[in-house]
Amino acid sequence: MLKMKSKINLYVIGHTDMTGDLKHNMELSENRAKAVVDALVKDYGISVKRLTGKGVGPLCPVSTNKTEEGKQLNRRAELVER
């Protein structure tokens, strides 16, 4: 999609579950977002100028953090058009 639509620019948002402290999760989510940006650039040839990686830690869960299944859903990266 990014190759076909060369005018789209994205935020790559990294998320985590609530395991551990906030500082650790913020760093982990930032690293997750940057890893996705790096893969899109290296493996798919997308210009880094079109991508901005940011981490939000556990602040935007999509599921409960009380079960392993919910935690897995919360560990993710999302692409948001900017």
Z-matrix of the N, CA and C atoms (Angstrom, degrees):
N
C 1 1.432
C 2 1.529 1 110.48
N 3 1.331 2 117.93 1 -44.50
C 4 1.462 3 120.52 2 -178.16
C 5 1.526 4 112.13 3 -65.45
N 6 1.316 5 117.34 4 -31.00
C 7 1.460 6 119.87 5 177.20
C 8 1.527 7 110.69 6 -72.84
N 9 1.323 8 116.94 7 -37.01
C 10 1.460 9 121.08 8 -179.42
C 11 1.526 10 112.22 9 -75.47
N 12 1.301 11 116.92 10 -29.61
C 13 1.468 12 121.56 11 -177.65
C 14 1.521 13 108.90 12 -116.83
N 15 1.306 14 115.78 13 77.81
C 16 1.464 15 121.78 14 -171.34
C 17 1.530 16 114.09 15 -70.79
N 18 1.304 17 118.56 16 -8.18
C 19 1.470 18 120.96 17 179.63
C 20 1.537 19 112.18 18 -92.35
N 21 1.323 20 117.45 19 -7.98
C 22 1.465 21 120.80 20 -179.79
C 23 1.527 22 109.61 21 -78.80
N 24 1.322 23 115.89 22 129.61
C 25 1.463 24 123.21 23 172.97
C 26 1.518 25 107.51 24 -115.28
N 27 1.330 26 116.03 25 145.64
C 28 1.458 27 119.92 26 -172.41
C 29 1.520 28 113.75 27 -130.75
N 30 1.331 29 114.10 28 148.11
C 31 1.454 30 121.75 29 160.01
C 32 1.520 31 105.46 30 -91.65
N 33 1.306 32 116.69 31 134.04
C 34 1.456 33 122.01 32 171.93
C 35 1.519 34 105.15 33 -105.52
N 36 1.323 35 116.24 34 111.97
C 37 1.461 36 122.14 35 -173.12
C 38 1.527 37 109.51 36 -104.26
N 39 1.335 38 116.32 37 120.71
C 40 1.454 39 121.49 38 177.58
C 41 1.512 40 110.97 39 -93.96
N 42 1.335 41 116.45 40 140.14
C 43 1.461 42 123.40 41 -179.44
C 44 1.525 43 110.00 42 -127.68
N 45 1.322 44 116.47 43 157.96
C 46 1.465 45 122.49 44 175.30
C 47 1.526 46 109.42 45 -135.25
N 48 1.331 47 115.04 46 173.73
C 49 1.458 48 119.35 47 169.60
C 50 1.529 49 108.00 48 -87.26
N 51 1.342 50 117.40 49 -169.61
C 52 1.469 51 121.58 50 -176.08
C 53 1.527 52 113.31 51 -94.93
N 54 1.338 53 117.78 52 9.29
C 55 1.454 54 120.26 53 179.91
C 56 1.528 55 109.33 54 -70.24
N 57 1.322 56 117.10 55 131.45
C 58 1.459 57 120.89 56 179.99
C 59 1.518 58 112.24 57 87.23
N 60 1.332 59 115.08 58 -176.31
C 61 1.467 60 118.90 59 -177.64
C 62 1.522 61 111.62 60 -87.76
N 63 1.309 62 115.93 61 165.38
C 64 1.458 63 122.34 62 -174.48
C 65 1.533 64 111.62 63 -60.68
N 66 1.322 65 117.40 64 -43.96
C 67 1.465 66 120.68 65 -178.63
C 68 1.530 67 110.78 66 -58.14
N 69 1.316 68 116.11 67 -46.90
C 70 1.468 69 120.72 68 179.16
C 71 1.527 70 110.58 69 -60.94
N 72 1.318 71 117.59 70 -45.07
C 73 1.457 72 120.97 71 -178.60
C 74 1.526 73 112.55 72 -67.06
N 75 1.310 74 117.30 73 -34.67
C 76 1.463 75 119.83 74 177.01
C 77 1.526 76 110.35 75 -65.44
N 78 1.319 77 116.96 76 -42.44
C 79 1.463 78 121.23 77 177.46
C 80 1.525 79 111.05 78 -65.90
N 81 1.320 80 116.92 79 -43.43
C 82 1.459 81 121.84 80 179.63
C 83 1.529 82 110.91 81 -61.20
N 84 1.316 83 116.82 82 -43.87
C 85 1.466 84 119.83 83 -179.00
C 86 1.527 85 111.31 84 -68.57
N 87 1.312 86 117.28 85 -36.04
C 88 1.467 87 121.23 86 176.39
C 89 1.530 88 109.84 87 -63.59
N 90 1.326 89 116.54 88 -44.18
C 91 1.461 90 121.19 89 178.05
C 92 1.522 91 111.50 90 -64.57
N 93 1.325 92 116.84 91 -37.32
C 94 1.466 93 121.28 92 177.68
C 95 1.526 94 109.88 93 -62.46
N 96 1.322 95 117.01 94 -46.39
C 97 1.465 96 121.43 95 179.57
C 98 1.533 97 110.69 96 -62.50
N 99 1.310 98 116.73 97 -44.22
C 100 1.462 99 120.35 98 -179.92
C 101 1.525 100 112.06 99 -65.09
N 102 1.332 101 117.44 100 -34.34
C 103 1.463 102 120.82 101 177.45
C 104 1.529 103 110.93 102 -64.88
N 105 1.320 104 117.02 103 -38.22
C 106 1.466 105 120.36 104 177.37
C 107 1.526 106 109.77 105 -67.60
N 108 1.324 107 117.20 106 -44.51
C 109 1.471 108 120.35 107 176.77
C 110 1.522 109 109.78 108 -57.55
N 111 1.320 110 117.03 109 -47.73
C 112 1.465 111 120.99 110 -179.43
C 113 1.528 112 111.14 111 -58.92
N 114 1.333 113 117.71 112 -41.87
C 115 1.466 114 121.32 113 -179.80
C 116 1.526 115 110.89 114 -66.63
N 117 1.320 116 117.49 115 -41.41
C 118 1.461 117 120.03 116 178.94
C 119 1.526 118 111.58 117 -63.70
N 120 1.323 119 116.11 118 -36.95
C 121 1.462 120 120.64 119 179.35
C 122 1.531 121 110.30 120 -73.36
N 123 1.315 122 116.66 121 -52.29
C 124 1.472 123 121.38 122 -174.16
C 125 1.523 124 112.73 123 -72.48
N 126 1.325 125 117.32 124 -47.78
C 127 1.465 126 121.00 125 -172.03
C 128 1.526 127 113.65 126 -87.25
N 129 1.334 128 117.33 127 -24.18
C 130 1.464 129 120.02 128 -174.19
C 131 1.527 130 113.90 129 -121.55
N 132 1.335 131 116.75 130 -3.01
C 133 1.451 132 120.29 131 175.68
C 134 1.519 133 115.58 132 70.92
N 135 1.325 134 117.35 133 24.55
C 136 1.458 135 121.42 134 177.90
C 137 1.531 136 108.48 135 -81.00
N 138 1.316 137 117.38 136 136.67
C 139 1.465 138 121.03 137 -179.16
C 140 1.529 139 110.37 138 -65.55
N 141 1.315 140 115.31 139 132.83
C 142 1.467 141 120.59 140 179.00
C 143 1.530 142 110.98 141 -62.31
N 144 1.331 143 116.98 142 -24.02
C 145 1.467 144 120.67 143 179.18
C 146 1.525 145 112.47 144 -65.77
N 147 1.325 146 116.37 145 -19.51
C 148 1.466 147 121.06 146 -178.85
C 149 1.529 148 112.52 147 -89.65
N 150 1.320 149 117.92 148 -5.63
C 151 1.466 150 122.23 149 -171.29
C 152 1.520 151 111.19 150 -125.71
N 153 1.325 152 115.53 151 136.63
C 154 1.461 153 121.51 152 174.75
C 155 1.521 154 107.69 153 -130.38
N 156 1.334 155 116.66 154 116.68
C 157 1.460 156 120.85 155 179.34
C 158 1.517 157 111.43 156 -91.85
N 159 1.328 158 116.41 157 133.20
C 160 1.465 159 122.90 158 178.09
C 161 1.522 160 109.15 159 -141.52
N 162 1.313 161 116.27 160 146.84
C 163 1.457 162 121.11 161 176.66
C 164 1.510 163 111.45 162 -112.60
N 165 1.330 164 116.09 163 139.93
C 166 1.470 165 120.75 164 177.90
C 167 1.529 166 112.07 165 -121.88
N 168 1.337 167 116.07 166 10.06
C 169 1.458 168 120.28 167 176.40
C 170 1.512 169 112.36 168 56.26
N 171 1.338 170 116.23 169 -135.83
C 172 1.461 171 121.16 170 -177.13
C 173 1.532 172 113.27 171 -93.48
N 174 1.322 173 117.85 172 15.84
C 175 1.464 174 121.21 173 -169.76
C 176 1.523 175 114.76 174 -77.52
N 177 1.321 176 118.71 175 -13.69
C 178 1.469 177 121.76 176 -178.27
C 179 1.530 178 110.56 177 -132.83
N 180 1.312 179 118.54 178 64.55
C 181 1.465 180 119.77 179 -178.08
C 182 1.531 181 111.68 180 -69.11
N 183 1.326 182 115.51 181 150.35
C 184 1.459 183 121.05 182 173.99
C 185 1.523 184 110.86 183 -105.76
N 186 1.327 185 116.53 184 -5.86
C 187 1.453 186 121.70 185 -178.53
C 188 1.531 187 109.02 186 -151.59
N 189 1.302 188 115.53 187 177.10
C 190 1.454 189 121.18 188 178.28
C 191 1.526 190 110.89 189 -68.77
N 192 1.297 191 116.27 190 151.22
C 193 1.462 192 121.37 191 173.19
C 194 1.527 193 110.53 192 -101.65
N 195 1.330 194 116.80 193 13.00
C 196 1.460 195 121.56 194 -177.97
C 197 1.523 196 113.15 195 -92.93
N 198 1.334 197 117.50 196 -8.65
C 199 1.466 198 121.50 197 177.53
C 200 1.521 199 109.14 198 -128.37
N 201 1.329 200 115.87 199 156.72
C 202 1.465 201 119.80 200 177.67
C 203 1.524 202 110.93 201 -63.78
N 204 1.327 203 116.81 202 -37.50
C 205 1.463 204 120.49 203 179.31
C 206 1.531 205 110.51 204 -62.97
N 207 1.329 206 116.42 205 -42.93
C 208 1.460 207 120.59 206 178.58
C 209 1.517 208 111.64 207 -65.71
N 210 1.322 209 116.81 208 -42.15
C 211 1.465 210 120.75 209 178.60
C 212 1.523 211 111.03 210 -60.53
N 213 1.337 212 116.58 211 -40.61
C 214 1.465 213 120.17 212 179.00
C 215 1.524 214 110.97 213 -61.20
N 216 1.327 215 117.14 214 -40.27
C 217 1.464 216 120.51 215 179.01
C 218 1.529 217 111.64 216 -66.21
N 219 1.318 218 116.72 217 -30.71
C 220 1.465 219 120.82 218 -178.54
C 221 1.531 220 112.81 219 -78.40
N 222 1.323 221 117.79 220 -18.90
C 223 1.470 222 122.02 221 176.90
C 224 1.525 223 107.63 222 -87.48
N 225 1.326 224 115.87 223 99.40
C 226 1.456 225 118.76 224 -172.99
C 227 1.519 226 111.58 225 -158.21
N 228 1.316 227 115.17 226 171.45
C 229 1.456 228 122.00 227 169.85
C 230 1.531 229 106.30 228 -126.66
N 231 1.304 230 115.75 229 140.53
C 232 1.465 231 121.43 230 178.88
C 233 1.520 232 109.25 231 -122.03
N 234 1.308 233 116.05 232 148.79
C 235 1.457 234 122.52 233 175.73
C 236 1.527 235 107.66 234 -106.43
N 237 1.334 236 115.50 235 126.07
C 238 1.460 237 121.81 236 -177.86
C 239 1.523 238 108.13 237 -126.53
N 240 1.321 239 116.40 238 125.58
C 241 1.457 240 119.75 239 179.98
C 242 1.520 241 109.81 240 -66.85
N 243 1.340 242 115.74 241 137.19
C 244 1.471 243 119.75 242 178.15
C 245 1.503 244 110.94 243 -114.16
